[in-house]
Amino acid sequence: MVQQQPPVPASQHKKIPLEFPSQLKGGAYANNMMVVHTKEEFILDFLMVGPGGGAVTSRVIMSPGHMKRMISALQENMHRYEQRYGSLAPAEEPKGHIGFVRE
């Protein structure tokens, strides 16, 4: 039989200082995303696509386990958002085929 440990009280949590590089403080806008994966990792490319072209604005690489946790966190936060501001319909998918060409 496995004995579970009681949760650690918030007062005993370790504080981890985070550095926030100044070049990231403005964030990166993305209106599209591409996802590819291998057995070991997921690669998320965030894109800004506009008339005449597009560019990758950010790339995030993570393990499948962390990807699963991120999906759960996103679902929970969307739930909280909709409870506070009302239900959202998913954005309409673009009509036709969007093809990306790397140069």
C-alpha angles and dihedrals in degrees: 000000000000115000115213120222117233114252117269111252114248090243089064097049114120115243113226115200112226125205114215109200111225093231089062098049093089091054126216122272117225130178096177140032138199123201128197128168146188126195090272105040150014120226117204116192114193113205140194106211121185140154109313099010151339145230139212106251097182141001125206122189121191143159120263090249092054090045089057090051091048092052090051091049091049092049092049093049092047088052091052091046093052092047089055102037105020137260121318129208116219114261113264113261116244115267116247127001123321111202125190122210123196117210 
